[in-house]
Amino acid sequence: MASLKRDLKELTKTYNLEKIYLVDMFPKTNKVETVAILTLNKN
Protein backbone atom coordinates (compact mmCIF):
# COMPACT_ATOMS: atom_id res chain seq x y z
CA MET A 1 0.00 0.00 0.00
CA ALA A 2 2.94 2.34 0.62
CA SER A 3 4.12 2.03 -2.98
CA LEU A 4 0.59 2.78 -4.27
CA LYS A 5 0.47 5.90 -2.10
CA ARG A 6 3.87 7.00 -3.43
CA ASP A 7 2.90 6.34 -7.04
CA LEU A 8 -0.52 8.02 -6.78
CA LYS A 9 1.09 11.13 -5.35
CA GLU A 10 3.07 11.47 -8.57
CA LEU A 11 0.34 10.25 -10.94
CA THR A 12 -2.31 12.64 -9.63
CA LYS A 13 -0.31 15.53 -11.09
CA THR A 14 -1.53 14.32 -14.51
CA TYR A 15 -4.49 12.06 -13.67
CA ASN A 16 -7.59 12.27 -11.50
CA LEU A 17 -8.12 9.44 -9.04
CA GLU A 18 -11.68 8.25 -9.61
CA LYS A 19 -11.96 5.13 -7.40
CA ILE A 20 -9.93 2.61 -5.48
CA TYR A 21 -11.08 -0.98 -5.15
CA LEU A 22 -9.77 -3.70 -2.87
CA VAL A 23 -9.87 -7.15 -4.47
CA ASP A 24 -9.41 -10.32 -2.45
CA MET A 25 -7.89 -12.60 -5.10
CA PHE A 26 -6.40 -14.99 -2.56
CA PRO A 27 -9.03 -15.47 0.16
CA LYS A 28 -6.96 -17.83 2.30
CA THR A 29 -4.27 -15.21 2.87
CA ASN A 30 -4.28 -11.90 4.69
CA LYS A 31 -3.34 -9.96 1.52
CA VAL A 32 -5.56 -7.96 -0.83
CA GLU A 33 -4.92 -6.48 -4.27
CA THR A 34 -5.67 -2.84 -4.99
CA VAL A 35 -7.07 -1.43 -8.25
CA ALA A 36 -6.95 2.33 -8.82
CA ILE A 37 -9.08 3.89 -11.55
CA LEU A 38 -7.48 7.02 -13.00
CA THR A 39 -8.67 9.41 -15.72
CA LEU A 40 -6.58 11.94 -17.61
CA ASN A 41 -6.75 15.42 -16.12
CA LYS A 42 -8.01 17.76 -18.86
CA ASN A 43 -6.56 20.94 -17.30
Secondary structure, DSSP 8 states (H G I E B T S, - for coil): -HHHHHHHHHHTTTEEEEEEEEE-S-TTSS--EEEEEEEE---
